[in-house]
Amino acid sequence: MYSIVEIYIFVLAEIVYARYTILIHKLGNMGIVAGAIECGQLYIYTVFFRGAGR
Protein backbone atom coordinates (compact mmCIF):
# COMPACT_ATOMS: atom_id res chain seq x y z
CA MET A 1 0.00 0.00 0.00
CA TYR A 2 1.05 3.55 -0.66
CA SER A 3 1.03 6.19 2.04
CA ILE A 4 -1.13 9.31 1.67
CA VAL A 5 1.96 11.41 0.99
CA GLU A 6 3.07 9.12 -1.83
CA ILE A 7 -0.37 9.24 -3.46
CA TYR A 8 -0.31 13.05 -3.11
CA ILE A 9 3.09 13.14 -4.83
CA PHE A 10 1.86 10.91 -7.67
CA VAL A 11 -1.14 13.20 -8.23
CA LEU A 12 1.08 16.28 -8.04
CA ALA A 13 3.48 14.75 -10.57
CA GLU A 14 0.60 14.08 -12.99
CA ILE A 15 -0.60 17.69 -12.72
CA VAL A 16 2.92 19.07 -13.16
CA TYR A 17 3.53 16.78 -16.13
CA ALA A 18 0.31 17.86 -17.83
CA ARG A 19 1.03 21.54 -17.19
CA TYR A 20 4.53 21.37 -18.61
CA THR A 21 3.51 19.27 -21.60
CA ILE A 22 1.23 22.19 -22.52
CA LEU A 23 3.99 24.72 -21.81
CA ILE A 24 6.50 22.84 -23.95
CA HIS A 25 4.05 22.94 -26.87
CA LYS A 26 3.58 26.68 -26.38
CA LEU A 27 7.12 27.77 -25.51
CA GLY A 28 9.39 25.14 -27.01
CA ASN A 29 12.80 25.06 -25.33
CA MET A 30 11.83 27.45 -22.53
CA GLY A 31 9.04 25.08 -21.57
CA ILE A 32 11.53 22.24 -21.31
CA VAL A 33 13.77 24.32 -19.03
CA ALA A 34 10.83 25.29 -16.82
CA GLY A 35 9.70 21.66 -16.72
CA ALA A 36 13.16 20.46 -15.71
CA ILE A 37 13.30 22.97 -12.85
CA GLU A 38 9.84 21.93 -11.63
CA CYS A 39 10.73 18.23 -11.85
CA GLY A 40 13.89 18.90 -9.85
CA GLN A 41 11.83 20.58 -7.13
CA LEU A 42 9.33 17.72 -7.14
CA TYR A 43 12.19 15.23 -6.76
CA ILE A 44 13.57 17.17 -3.78
CA TYR A 45 10.10 17.24 -2.17
CA THR A 46 9.72 13.49 -2.75
CA VAL A 47 13.05 12.73 -1.09
CA PHE A 48 12.25 15.11 1.76
CA PHE A 49 8.80 13.61 2.41
CA ARG A 50 10.15 10.06 2.24
CA GLY A 51 12.89 11.01 4.68
CA ALA A 52 10.38 12.69 7.01
CA GLY A 53 7.76 9.94 6.63
CA ARG A 54 9.96 6.99 7.52
Distance bins in CASP14 RR format, pairs under 12 A and 6 or more apart:
PFRMAT RR
TARGET T0000
AUTHOR 0000-0000-0000
RMODE 2
METHOD distances of the structure
MODEL  1
1 7 0 0 0 0 1 0 0 0 0 0 0
2 8 0 0 0 0 1 0 0 0 0 0 0
2 9 0 0 0 0 1 0 0 0 0 0 0
2 10 1 0 0 1 0 0 0 0 0 0 0
2 11 0 0 0 0 0 1 0 0 0 0 0
2 50 0 0 0 0 0 1 0 0 0 0 0
3 9 0 0 0 0 1 0 0 0 0 0 0
3 10 0 0 0 0 0 1 0 0 0 0 0
3 46 0 0 0 0 0 1 0 0 0 0 0
3 49 0 0 0 0 1 0 0 0 0 0 0
3 50 0 0 0 0 1 0 0 0 0 0 0
3 51 0 0 0 0 0 1 0 0 0 0 0
3 52 0 0 0 0 0 1 0 0 0 0 0
3 53 1 0 0 1 0 0 0 0 0 0 0
3 54 0 0 0 0 1 0 0 0 0 0 0
4 10 0 0 0 0 0 1 0 0 0 0 0
4 11 0 0 0 0 0 1 0 0 0 0 0
4 49 0 0 0 0 0 1 0 0 0 0 0
4 53 0 0 0 0 0 1 0 0 0 0 0
5 11 0 0 0 0 0 1 0 0 0 0 0
5 12 0 0 0 0 0 1 0 0 0 0 0
5 45 0 0 0 0 1 0 0 0 0 0 0
5 46 0 0 0 0 1 0 0 0 0 0 0
5 47 0 0 0 0 0 1 0 0 0 0 0
5 48 0 0 0 0 0 1 0 0 0 0 0
5 49 1 0 1 0 0 0 0 0 0 0 0
5 50 0 0 0 0 1 0 0 0 0 0 0
5 51 0 0 0 0 0 1 0 0 0 0 0
5 52 0 0 0 0 1 0 0 0 0 0 0
5 53 1 0 0 1 0 0 0 0 0 0 0
5 54 0 0 0 0 0 1 0 0 0 0 0
6 12 0 0 0 0 0 1 0 0 0 0 0
6 13 0 0 0 0 0 1 0 0 0 0 0
6 45 0 0 0 0 0 1 0 0 0 0 0
6 46 0 0 0 0 1 0 0 0 0 0 0
6 49 1 0 0 1 0 0 0 0 0 0 0
6 50 0 0 0 0 1 0 0 0 0 0 0
6 51 0 0 0 0 0 1 0 0 0 0 0
6 53 0 0 0 0 1 0 0 0 0 0 0
6 54 0 0 0 0 0 1 0 0 0 0 0
7 13 0 0 0 0 0 1 0 0 0 0 0
7 14 0 0 0 0 0 1 0 0 0 0 0
7 49 0 0 0 0 0 1 0 0 0 0 0
8 14 0 0 0 0 0 1 0 0 0 0 0
8 15 0 0 0 0 0 1 0 0 0 0 0
8 42 0 0 0 0 0 1 0 0 0 0 0
8 45 0 0 0 0 1 0 0 0 0 0 0
8 46 0 0 0 0 0 1 0 0 0 0 0
8 49 0 0 0 0 1 0 0 0 0 0 0
9 15 0 0 0 0 0 1 0 0 0 0 0
9 16 0 0 0 0 0 1 0 0 0 0 0
9 41 0 0 0 0 0 1 0 0 0 0 0
9 42 1 0 0 1 0 0 0 0 0 0 0
9 43 0 0 0 0 1 0 0 0 0 0 0
9 44 0 0 0 0 0 1 0 0 0 0 0
9 45 1 0 0 1 0 0 0 0 0 0 0
9 46 1 0 1 0 0 0 0 0 0 0 0
9 47 0 0 0 0 0 1 0 0 0 0 0
9 48 0 0 0 0 0 1 0 0 0 0 0
9 49 1 0 0 1 0 0 0 0 0 0 0
9 50 0 0 0 0 1 0 0 0 0 0 0
9 53 0 0 0 0 0 1 0 0 0 0 0
10 16 0 0 0 0 0 1 0 0 0 0 0
10 17 0 0 0 0 0 1 0 0 0 0 0
10 42 0 0 0 0 0 1 0 0 0 0 0
10 46 0 0 0 0 1 0 0 0 0 0 0
10 49 0 0 0 0 0 1 0 0 0 0 0
11 17 0 0 0 0 0 1 0 0 0 0 0
11 18 0 0 0 0 0 1 0 0 0 0 0
11 42 0 0 0 0 0 1 0 0 0 0 0
12 18 0 0 0 0 0 1 0 0 0 0 0
12 19 0 0 0 0 0 1 0 0 0 0 0
12 38 0 0 0 0 0 1 0 0 0 0 0
12 39 0 0 0 0 0 1 0 0 0 0 0
12 41 0 0 0 0 0 1 0 0 0 0 0
12 42 1 0 0 1 0 0 0 0 0 0 0
12 43 0 0 0 0 0 1 0 0 0 0 0
12 45 0 0 0 0 1 0 0 0 0 0 0
12 46 0 0 0 0 1 0 0 0 0 0 0
12 49 0 0 0 0 0 1 0 0 0 0 0
13 19 0 0 0 0 0 1 0 0 0 0 0
13 20 0 0 0 0 0 1 0 0 0 0 0
13 35 0 0 0 0 0 1 0 0 0 0 0
13 38 0 0 0 0 1 0 0 0 0 0 0
13 39 0 0 0 0 1 0 0 0 0 0 0
13 40 0 0 0 0 0 1 0 0 0 0 0
13 41 0 0 0 0 0 1 0 0 0 0 0
13 42 1 0 0 1 0 0 0 0 0 0 0
13 43 0 0 0 0 1 0 0 0 0 0 0
13 45 0 0 0 0 1 0 0 0 0 0 0
13 46 0 0 0 0 1 0 0 0 0 0 0
14 20 0 0 0 0 0 1 0 0 0 0 0
14 21 0 0 0 0 0 1 0 0 0 0 0
14 42 0 0 0 0 0 1 0 0 0 0 0
15 21 0 0 0 0 0 1 0 0 0 0 0
15 22 0 0 0 0 0 1 0 0 0 0 0
15 38 0 0 0 0 0 1 0 0 0 0 0
15 42 0 0 0 0 0 1 0 0 0 0 0
16 22 0 0 0 0 0 1 0 0 0 0 0
16 23 0 0 0 0 0 1 0 0 0 0 0
16 34 0 0 0 0 0 1 0 0 0 0 0
16 35 1 0 0 1 0 0 0 0 0 0 0
16 36 0 0 0 0 0 1 0 0 0 0 0
16 37 0 0 0 0 0 1 0 0 0 0 0
16 38 1 0 1 0 0 0 0 0 0 0 0
16 39 1 0 0 1 0 0 0 0 0 0 0
16 40 0 0 0 0 0 1 0 0 0 0 0
16 41 0 0 0 0 1 0 0 0 0 0 0
16 42 1 0 0 1 0 0 0 0 0 0 0
16 43 0 0 0 0 0 1 0 0 0 0 0
16 45 0 0 0 0 0 1 0 0 0 0 0
16 46 0 0 0 0 0 1 0 0 0 0 0
17 23 0 0 0 0 0 1 0 0 0 0 0
17 24 0 0 0 0 0 1 0 0 0 0 0
17 35 0 0 0 0 1 0 0 0 0 0 0
17 38 0 0 0 0 1 0 0 0 0 0 0
17 39 0 0 0 0 1 0 0 0 0 0 0
17 42 0 0 0 0 1 0 0 0 0 0 0
18 24 0 0 0 0 0 1 0 0 0 0 0
18 25 0 0 0 0 0 1 0 0 0 0 0
18 35 0 0 0 0 0 1 0 0 0 0 0
18 38 0 0 0 0 0 1 0 0 0 0 0
19 25 0 0 0 0 0 1 0 0 0 0 0
19 26 0 0 0 0 0 1 0 0 0 0 0
19 27 0 0 0 0 0 1 0 0 0 0 0
19 31 0 0 0 0 0 1 0 0 0 0 0
19 34 0 0 0 0 1 0 0 0 0 0 0
19 35 0 0 0 0 1 0 0 0 0 0 0
19 38 0 0 0 0 1 0 0 0 0 0 0
19 39 0 0 0 0 0 1 0 0 0 0 0
19 42 0 0 0 0 0 1 0 0 0 0 0
20 26 0 0 0 0 0 1 0 0 0 0 0
20 27 0 0 0 0 1 0 0 0 0 0 0
20 28 0 0 0 0 0 1 0 0 0 0 0
20 30 0 0 0 0 0 1 0 0 0 0 0
20 31 1 0 0 1 0 0 0 0 0 0 0
20 32 0 0 0 0 1 0 0 0 0 0 0
20 33 0 0 0 0 0 1 0 0 0 0 0
20 34 1 0 0 1 0 0 0 0 0 0 0
20 35 1 0 1 0 0 0 0 0 0 0 0
20 36 0 0 0 0 1 0 0 0 0 0 0
20 37 0 0 0 0 1 0 0 0 0 0 0
20 38 1 0 0 1 0 0 0 0 0 0 0
20 39 1 0 0 1 0 0 0 0 0 0 0
20 40 0 0 0 0 0 1 0 0 0 0 0
20 41 0 0 0 0 0 1 0 0 0 0 0
20 42 0 0 0 0 0 1 0 0 0 0 0
21 27 0 0 0 0 0 1 0 0 0 0 0
21 28 0 0 0 0 0 1 0 0 0 0 0
21 31 0 0 0 0 1 0 0 0 0 0 0
21 32 0 0 0 0 0 1 0 0 0 0 0
21 34 0 0 0 0 0 1 0 0 0 0 0
21 35 0 0 0 0 1 0 0 0 0 0 0
21 38 0 0 0 0 0 1 0 0 0 0 0
22 28 0 0 0 0 0 1 0 0 0 0 0
22 31 0 0 0 0 1 0 0 0 0 0 0
22 34 0 0 0 0 0 1 0 0 0 0 0
22 35 0 0 0 0 0 1 0 0 0 0 0
23 29 0 0 0 0 0 1 0 0 0 0 0
23 30 1 0 0 1 0 0 0 0 0 0 0
23 31 1 0 1 0 0 0 0 0 0 0 0
23 32 0 0 0 0 1 0 0 0 0 0 0
23 33 0 0 0 0 1 0 0 0 0 0 0
23 34 1 0 1 0 0 0 0 0 0 0 0
23 35 1 0 0 1 0 0 0 0 0 0 0
23 36 0 0 0 0 0 1 0 0 0 0 0
23 37 0 0 0 0 0 1 0 0 0 0 0
23 38 0 0 0 0 1 0 0 0 0 0 0
24 30 0 0 0 0 1 0 0 0 0 0 0
24 31 1 0 1 0 0 0 0 0 0 0 0
24 32 1 0 1 0 0 0 0 0 0 0 0
24 33 0 0 0 0 1 0 0 0 0 0 0
24 34 0 0 0 0 1 0 0 0 0 0 0
24 35 1 0 0 1 0 0 0 0 0 0 0
24 36 0 0 0 0 0 1 0 0 0 0 0
24 38 0 0 0 0 0 1 0 0 0 0 0
25 31 0 0 0 0 1 0 0 0 0 0 0
25 32 0 0 0 0 0 1 0 0 0 0 0
26 32 0 0 0 0 0 1 0 0 0 0 0
26 34 0 0 0 0 0 1 0 0 0 0 0
27 33 0 0 0 0 1 0 0 0 0 0 0
27 34 1 0 0 1 0 0 0 0 0 0 0
27 35 0 0 0 0 0 1 0 0 0 0 0
28 34 0 0 0 0 1 0 0 0 0 0 0
28 35 0 0 0 0 0 1 0 0 0 0 0
29 35 0 0 0 0 0 1 0 0 0 0 0
29 36 0 0 0 0 0 1 0 0 0 0 0
30 36 0 0 0 0 0 1 0 0 0 0 0
30 37 0 0 0 0 0 1 0 0 0 0 0
31 37 0 0 0 0 1 0 0 0 0 0 0
31 38 0 0 0 0 1 0 0 0 0 0 0
31 39 0 0 0 0 0 1 0 0 0 0 0
32 38 0 0 0 0 0 1 0 0 0 0 0
32 39 0 0 0 0 0 1 0 0 0 0 0
33 39 0 0 0 0 0 1 0 0 0 0 0
33 40 0 0 0 0 0 1 0 0 0 0 0
34 40 0 0 0 0 0 1 0 0 0 0 0
34 41 0 0 0 0 0 1 0 0 0 0 0
35 41 0 0 0 0 1 0 0 0 0 0 0
35 42 0 0 0 0 1 0 0 0 0 0 0
35 43 0 0 0 0 0 1 0 0 0 0 0
36 42 0 0 0 0 0 1 0 0 0 0 0
36 43 0 0 0 0 0 1 0 0 0 0 0
37 43 0 0 0 0 0 1 0 0 0 0 0
37 44 0 0 0 0 0 1 0 0 0 0 0
38 44 0 0 0 0 0 1 0 0 0 0 0
38 45 0 0 0 0 0 1 0 0 0 0 0
39 45 0 0 0 0 0 1 0 0 0 0 0
39 46 0 0 0 0 0 1 0 0 0 0 0
40 46 0 0 0 0 1 0 0 0 0 0 0
40 47 0 0 0 0 0 1 0 0 0 0 0
40 48 0 0 0 0 0 1 0 0 0 0 0
41 47 0 0 0 0 0 1 0 0 0 0 0
41 48 0 0 0 0 0 1 0 0 0 0 0
42 48 0 0 0 0 0 1 0 0 0 0 0
42 49 0 0 0 0 0 1 0 0 0 0 0
43 49 0 0 0 0 0 1 0 0 0 0 0
43 50 0 0 0 0 0 1 0 0 0 0 0
44 50 0 0 0 0 0 1 0 0 0 0 0
44 51 0 0 0 0 0 1 0 0 0 0 0
45 51 0 0 0 0 0 1 0 0 0 0 0
45 52 0 0 0 0 0 1 0 0 0 0 0
46 52 0 0 0 0 0 1 0 0 0 0 0
46 53 0 0 0 0 0 1 0 0 0 0 0
47 53 0 0 0 0 0 1 0 0 0 0 0
47 54 0 0 0 0 0 1 0 0 0 0 0
48 54 0 0 0 0 0 1 0 0 0 0 0
END
